[in-house]
Amino acid sequence: MKKRMLGKTGLQVTELGLGGLFVSSVGGEYEQARAAIHRALALGVNYVDTAPGYYNSEEVIGRALEGVTAPYALSTKLGGRPQPFLPQDRDGLMRSVEESLRLLKRDYIDLLMIHEPDRPGQYDWWPEPWVYRGPVLDLLRDLKRQGVVGHIGLGGTTAYEMARIIRTGQFDVVLTAFNYSLLWREAEIEVLQAAKEQGMGIIIGSPLQQGALARRYDAEIEGGAPWLSSPRRAQYRALYAFLDELGLPITEVALRFVISNPDISTTLMGARSEAEVEQNVAAVDKGPLPADILKRLDEIAAMVPFRPFEEPFGLPFGRPYKGPGRA
């Protein structure tokens, strides 16, 4: 698998990484998760991402990777632990890092990110909004100086607040999720450019929009979905028609779209099984999409440049609609 430089970190990471959100054993499926992790490494994937908020992903990854000698980079995050989460409590933040190290069975973290620093109220930035300083940044810098953490980064989902934090110049890497894919391009507005200006590594999370681009939903697109706006419905129809014209599966096109951007260091697959890992790796191994296909995809994406108001954050295909902005 081809590798790219992760910004100014000096790390070379594979174009496809393993996202840890779905690599857990919540349903008692540890062996399946372990098999997916090991298959990814065997196929050359060398970047693994997790977080305290991803169910028991840290524990599963730590257990599955114990004794593995193949080189890989591992990232986890600060945020959501302990509860109640108090971002001004340095001791509590440090306990969270210590728990990550214990669960991951490591004494060193290649990359430690602030998880969702852009979520309103999550970090309660001090002493005023848009200044971005306080205990969490002090701790990250100290851990980096002490050699406990190799590099520090951001992991969020917004297009504007994240760009402001990026431009402070205090971070090595950004993980932006849910806003750079076939149909959602909000990250292009500011986030990607701001990160590029800072020389940061750029990681794309959820290139398949947590399933909305993982397979086709022809019946729901044509027959209903109360949250689905007319522009989004027309956009999906255009995408599906183009896929039929190409004769390519949606997952392959979605992954190859992301790696077609040379500014992206790696994109994370949310594979739950060996079969899904193999499918995703095979897609990325085909390389970037041709320019004419990218042009058509840009035209389809431009049909809905911003999320419609009633559209949930995670599109609930096959699930009950809970209201605007909610998965």
Secondary structure, DSSP 8 states (H G I E B T S, - for coil): --EEE-TTS--EEESEEEESTT-S-TTS-HHHHHHHHHHHHHTT--EEE--TTSTTHHHHHHHHHTT--S--EEEEEESS-SSS--TT-HHHHHHHHHHHHHHHT-S-EEEEEEE-TTSTTTS--BSSTTT-BSHHHHHHHHHHHHTSEEEEEEEE--SSHHHHHHTT---SEEEEESSSSSS--GGGTTHHHHHHHTT-EEEEE-TTGGGTTTS--HHHHHH--TT--HHHHHHHHHHHHHHHHHT--HHHHHHHHHHTSTT--EEEE---SHHHHHHHHHHHHT-S--HHHHHHHHHHHTTS-S--TT--SS--TTS----TT--
